[in-house]
Amino acid sequence: MAESQNSPPQRTIPPYMKAISGSIGGVMEACCLQPIDVIKTRLQLDRSGSYRGIFHCGATITRTEGVRALWKGLTPFATHLTLKYALRMGSNAVLQGAFKDSETGKLSHQGRVLAGFGAGVLEALVIVTPFEVVKIRLQQQRGLSPELLKYKGPVHCARMIIREEGLLGLWAGAAPTVMRNGTNQAAMFTAKNAFDVILWKKHEGDGKVLQPWQSMISGFLAGTAGPVCTGPFDVVKTRLMAQSRAGGELKYKGMVHAIRTIYAEEGLLALWKGLLPRLMRIPPGQAIMWAVADQITGFYERRYIHSVPL
C-alpha cells in the first residue's frame, strides 16, 4: 500500500505540447528536405521522359533554373508542414485520449491505429490539400524569368486558382490525399510507438527521454512503410492537383479515373513514380521531426510530470 501511495500519478503529455513539438519539428524538416520534394513532384508530372532519374532531374533543374529552384514552393511547404504537424500531433493526442479504456486508461492497438487514421484524415482536409495544390502548381512551373511564370508566388497562386477554378480548386485531389494521409498516419504512429518500445523500452509518460539519434532511428523506420503502400494515391494526388480547370477539359475526372488512365497509358509502375525520392524524403523527414519533437515532449515530461511533487 505504501508503494502505491508513493508512486506518481499517471499523467500524460497534453495535446497542445504535442502540437507545439510537431510544428517545430516540421520547420526543421521542411528546410532540410525541400529539394527532394521538388524533384519528386517533377518526376511524378513527367509524362515525356524528360528526366532519367533523381540525380538527372536535380541536375537539370539546377542547370536550367538555378539552385534556388530546388527550394521552389518552400514558403507554402514550410507553412503547411508546421500547421500539419501541429494538427496531426495534437489531434492524434486528443483521439488517443478518446479511445483509451475508461477504466484502465490503456490504449489498444486498434485505438492507436484509428487515432492515427483520424488525425491523417483531418490534416488532409483542413491543411494538406490546399497547401499542396499551391505548392505543386508552383513546383511544376519551369523557367527562370518571373514575368513568364503564371504564378508569381504562393498568395498569387492561391488567388489565381480561386479566380479561375473557384474555391474548391484548392481542394483538387482531396480524395487520394485523405486516403494517403489517413493510411500513412495510422501506420506511422503505430510503428513509431512499437519501435520505441521494441528498440529502446520507451513507453509514453514513463519519464525516459530518448536520445536524438534514438528518436531518429525510430522515426526513420516508422516512415518507410507508408510511401510504398500509398504510392498510387500520391501520384494521383499530384496529377489531380497539377491540372487546371482554366485550360479546358480535365484529363483526370477523379481518383479512380486517374488510376485507370495512368495504368492504361503509362503502365502499372507509373503509379509508383517518384517513390525513390519519397523514400529519400519521408523517412529522413520523420527522423528529423521526431528527433526534435521527442526532445521537446521529453523536456516537458521531466519538468512538469515527473518532477511534480505529490
C-alpha positions as CSV (number, residue, x, y, z in Angstrom):
1,M,0.0,0.0,0.0
2,A,2.9,2.3,0.9
3,E,4.4,1.8,-2.5
4,S,1.2,2.6,-4.4
5,Q,0.7,5.7,-2.3
6,N,4.2,7.0,-3.1
7,S,4.0,6.1,-6.8
8,P,3.5,9.1,-9.0
9,P,0.1,9.6,-10.5
10,Q,-0.4,8.7,-14.1
11,R,-0.1,11.8,-16.2
12,T,0.1,12.3,-19.9
13,I,1.6,14.9,-22.2
14,P,-1.2,17.4,-23.1
15,P,-2.2,17.7,-26.8
16,Y,-1.0,21.3,-27.0
17,M,2.5,20.2,-26.2
18,K,2.3,17.5,-28.8
19,A,1.2,20.2,-31.3
20,I,4.0,22.5,-30.4
21,S,6.6,19.8,-30.6
22,G,5.3,18.7,-34.0
23,S,5.2,22.2,-35.5
24,I,8.8,23.0,-34.6
25,G,9.9,19.6,-35.9
26,G,8.1,20.4,-39.2
27,V,10.0,23.6,-39.7
28,M,13.3,21.8,-39.4
29,E,12.1,19.0,-41.8
30,A,10.9,21.5,-44.5
31,C,14.2,23.4,-44.6
32,C,16.3,20.3,-44.9
33,L,14.3,18.3,-47.4
34,Q,12.5,20.7,-49.7
35,P,14.8,19.9,-52.8
36,I,13.8,16.2,-52.6
37,D,10.2,17.2,-52.6
38,V,10.6,19.4,-55.7
39,I,12.4,16.6,-57.6
40,K,9.6,14.1,-56.5
41,T,6.9,16.4,-57.9
42,R,8.8,17.0,-61.2
43,L,9.3,13.2,-61.7
44,Q,5.6,12.5,-61.0
45,L,4.5,15.1,-63.5
46,D,7.0,13.9,-66.2
47,R,5.0,12.1,-68.9
48,S,7.5,12.5,-71.7
49,G,10.6,11.0,-70.0
50,S,12.5,14.3,-69.8
51,Y,14.2,13.2,-66.6
52,R,16.2,10.0,-66.4
53,G,16.1,9.7,-62.6
54,I,16.5,11.6,-59.4
55,F,20.0,12.9,-59.9
56,H,19.4,13.8,-63.6
57,C,16.3,15.7,-62.6
58,G,18.0,17.6,-59.8
59,A,21.0,18.4,-62.1
60,T,18.6,19.6,-64.9
61,I,16.7,21.9,-62.6
62,T,19.9,23.4,-61.2
63,R,21.4,23.9,-64.7
64,T,18.4,25.3,-66.4
65,E,16.7,27.2,-63.5
66,G,19.4,27.7,-60.8
67,V,20.0,26.2,-57.4
68,R,17.2,28.2,-55.8
69,A,14.7,26.4,-58.0
70,L,15.2,23.3,-55.8
71,W,13.5,25.3,-53.0
72,K,10.5,26.4,-55.1
73,G,7.4,26.3,-53.0
74,L,9.3,26.4,-49.7
75,T,7.1,29.0,-48.1
76,P,3.8,27.1,-48.6
77,F,5.7,23.8,-47.9
78,A,7.2,25.0,-44.6
79,T,3.9,26.7,-43.5
80,H,1.9,23.6,-44.4
81,L,4.3,21.3,-42.6
82,T,4.2,23.5,-39.5
83,L,0.4,23.6,-39.4
84,K,0.1,20.0,-40.5
85,Y,2.3,18.6,-37.7
86,A,0.7,20.8,-35.1
87,L,-2.8,19.5,-36.2
88,R,-1.5,15.9,-36.6
89,M,0.2,15.6,-33.3
90,G,-2.4,17.5,-31.4
91,S,-5.5,15.7,-32.9
92,N,-3.8,12.3,-32.5
93,A,-3.2,13.0,-28.8
94,V,-6.9,14.0,-28.4
95,L,-8.2,11.0,-30.3
96,Q,-5.9,8.6,-28.4
97,G,-7.3,10.0,-25.2
98,A,-10.8,9.4,-26.5
99,F,-10.0,5.8,-27.5
100,K,-8.3,4.9,-24.2
101,D,-10.1,2.4,-21.9
102,S,-12.1,4.4,-19.4
103,E,-11.2,2.0,-16.6
104,T,-7.6,1.1,-17.2
105,G,-6.5,4.2,-19.1
106,K,-4.7,2.0,-21.6
107,L,-4.8,2.5,-25.4
108,S,-5.4,-0.6,-27.5
109,H,-3.6,-1.3,-30.8
110,Q,-6.8,-0.8,-32.6
111,G,-7.4,2.5,-30.9
112,R,-3.9,3.7,-31.8
113,V,-4.5,2.9,-35.5
114,L,-7.9,4.6,-35.5
115,A,-6.4,7.7,-33.8
116,G,-3.7,7.9,-36.4
117,F,-6.1,7.4,-39.3
118,G,-8.4,10.1,-37.9
119,A,-5.5,12.5,-37.5
120,G,-4.4,11.9,-41.1
121,V,-7.9,12.5,-42.5
122,L,-8.3,15.7,-40.5
123,E,-4.9,17.1,-41.6
124,A,-5.6,16.1,-45.2
125,L,-8.9,18.0,-45.4
126,V,-8.0,21.1,-43.3
127,I,-4.4,21.8,-44.2
128,V,-2.6,19.4,-46.6
129,T,-4.8,19.5,-49.7
130,P,-5.0,23.3,-50.3
131,F,-1.3,23.9,-49.4
132,E,-0.1,21.1,-51.6
133,V,-2.2,22.3,-54.5
134,V,-0.4,25.7,-54.3
135,K,3.0,24.0,-53.8
136,I,2.6,21.7,-56.8
137,R,1.4,24.4,-59.1
138,L,4.5,26.4,-58.2
139,Q,6.8,23.5,-58.5
140,Q,5.6,22.4,-61.9
141,Q,6.5,25.8,-63.4
142,R,9.7,25.8,-65.5
143,G,11.8,28.7,-66.4
144,L,14.0,31.5,-65.0
145,S,12.1,34.6,-65.9
146,P,9.5,35.5,-63.2
147,E,7.5,37.6,-65.7
148,L,6.9,34.5,-67.8
149,L,5.6,32.4,-64.9
150,K,1.9,32.2,-64.5
151,Y,2.1,32.1,-60.7
152,K,4.3,34.7,-59.0
153,G,4.2,33.3,-55.5
154,P,2.0,31.3,-53.1
155,V,-0.5,34.0,-52.4
156,H,-0.8,35.0,-56.0
157,C,-1.1,31.3,-57.0
158,A,-4.0,30.7,-54.5
159,R,-5.8,33.8,-55.7
160,M,-5.4,32.7,-59.4
161,I,-6.8,29.2,-58.6
162,I,-9.8,30.7,-56.7
163,R,-10.5,33.2,-59.5
164,E,-10.2,30.7,-62.4
165,E,-11.4,27.5,-60.7
166,G,-13.4,28.5,-57.7
167,L,-12.6,27.9,-54.0
168,L,-12.9,24.2,-54.5
169,G,-10.0,24.3,-56.9
170,L,-7.8,24.5,-53.8
171,W,-9.2,21.1,-52.8
172,A,-8.4,19.3,-56.0
173,G,-7.2,15.8,-55.3
174,A,-8.8,15.7,-51.8
175,A,-9.9,12.1,-52.0
176,P,-6.5,10.5,-52.7
177,T,-4.9,12.9,-50.2
178,V,-7.3,11.7,-47.5
179,M,-6.6,8.1,-48.3
180,R,-2.8,8.7,-48.4
181,N,-2.6,10.7,-45.2
182,G,-5.0,8.6,-43.2
183,T,-3.2,5.4,-44.1
184,N,0.2,7.0,-43.6
185,Q,-0.5,8.3,-40.1
186,A,-2.3,5.1,-38.9
187,A,0.9,3.2,-39.8
188,M,3.3,5.9,-38.7
189,F,2.0,6.5,-35.1
190,T,1.6,2.7,-34.6
191,A,5.0,1.9,-35.9
192,K,6.8,4.8,-34.0
193,N,5.3,3.6,-30.7
194,A,6.2,0.0,-31.5
195,F,9.8,0.8,-32.4
196,D,10.2,2.9,-29.3
197,V,9.1,0.0,-27.1
198,I,11.0,-2.7,-29.0
199,L,14.3,-0.9,-29.5
200,W,14.5,1.4,-26.5
201,K,12.0,0.1,-24.0
202,K,10.4,3.6,-24.1
203,H,6.7,4.0,-23.1
204,E,5.0,7.3,-23.2
205,G,4.8,9.1,-19.9
206,D,7.5,6.9,-18.2
207,G,9.9,9.7,-17.8
208,K,12.5,8.2,-20.1
209,V,13.8,10.6,-22.8
210,L,15.2,9.2,-25.9
211,Q,18.5,10.5,-27.3
212,P,18.0,12.4,-30.6
213,W,19.7,9.5,-32.6
214,Q,17.3,7.0,-31.0
215,S,14.3,9.1,-32.0
216,M,15.7,9.4,-35.5
217,I,16.1,5.7,-35.9
218,S,12.5,5.0,-34.7
219,G,11.1,7.8,-36.8
220,F,13.1,6.7,-39.9
221,L,11.8,3.1,-39.6
222,A,8.3,4.2,-38.9
223,G,8.3,6.4,-42.0
224,T,9.3,3.7,-44.5
225,A,6.1,1.7,-44.9
226,G,3.7,4.5,-45.8
227,P,5.3,5.6,-49.1
228,V,5.3,2.1,-50.5
229,C,1.7,1.4,-49.6
230,T,0.4,4.8,-50.6
231,G,2.4,5.4,-53.8
232,P,-0.5,5.3,-56.2
233,F,-2.6,7.7,-54.0
234,D,0.4,10.2,-54.0
235,V,0.9,10.0,-57.8
236,V,-2.9,10.5,-58.4
237,K,-3.0,13.3,-55.9
238,T,-0.2,15.1,-57.7
239,R,-1.7,14.7,-61.1
240,L,-5.1,15.9,-59.9
241,M,-3.7,18.9,-58.1
242,A,-1.5,19.9,-61.1
243,Q,-4.2,20.1,-63.7
244,S,-6.0,23.4,-64.1
245,R,-9.7,23.8,-65.0
246,A,-8.7,27.0,-66.7
247,G,-7.1,25.1,-69.5
248,G,-10.3,23.5,-70.7
249,E,-11.4,19.9,-70.2
250,L,-9.7,18.0,-67.4
251,K,-7.7,14.9,-68.3
252,Y,-8.4,13.2,-65.0
253,K,-12.1,13.1,-63.7
254,G,-11.3,11.8,-60.3
255,M,-9.2,9.4,-58.2
256,V,-10.4,6.2,-59.8
257,H,-10.4,7.6,-63.3
258,A,-6.9,8.9,-62.8
259,I,-5.7,5.5,-61.6
260,R,-7.2,3.7,-64.6
261,T,-5.9,6.3,-67.1
262,I,-2.3,6.3,-65.7
263,Y,-2.3,2.5,-65.7
264,A,-3.7,2.3,-69.3
265,E,-1.4,4.9,-70.8
266,E,1.8,4.5,-68.7
267,G,1.7,1.1,-67.2
268,L,1.4,-0.2,-63.6
269,L,4.8,1.1,-62.4
270,A,3.8,4.6,-63.3
271,L,1.6,4.6,-60.2
272,W,4.8,4.4,-58.1
273,K,6.6,7.3,-60.0
274,G,8.6,9.4,-57.6
275,L,8.7,6.5,-55.0
276,L,12.5,6.7,-54.5
277,P,12.5,10.5,-53.8
278,R,9.6,9.9,-51.4
279,L,11.7,7.3,-49.6
280,M,14.6,9.8,-49.6
281,R,12.3,12.5,-48.2
282,I,9.7,11.0,-45.9
283,P,11.7,8.6,-43.6
284,P,14.5,11.2,-43.1
285,G,11.8,13.8,-42.6
286,Q,10.2,11.7,-39.9
287,A,13.6,11.1,-38.4
288,I,14.2,14.9,-38.2
289,M,10.7,15.7,-36.9
290,W,10.7,13.0,-34.2
291,A,14.2,13.9,-33.0
292,V,13.0,17.5,-32.4
293,A,9.5,16.6,-31.1
294,D,10.8,13.9,-28.7
295,Q,13.2,16.3,-27.1
296,I,10.5,18.9,-26.5
297,T,8.0,16.4,-25.1
298,G,10.8,14.8,-23.1
299,F,11.7,18.1,-21.6
300,Y,8.0,18.6,-20.6
301,E,7.9,15.1,-19.1
302,R,11.0,15.8,-17.0
303,R,10.0,19.3,-16.0
304,Y,6.2,19.1,-15.4
305,I,5.3,15.5,-14.9
306,H,7.9,13.5,-13.1
307,S,9.3,16.4,-11.1
308,V,5.9,17.5,-9.7
309,P,5.8,16.6,-6.0
310,L,2.7,14.9,-4.6
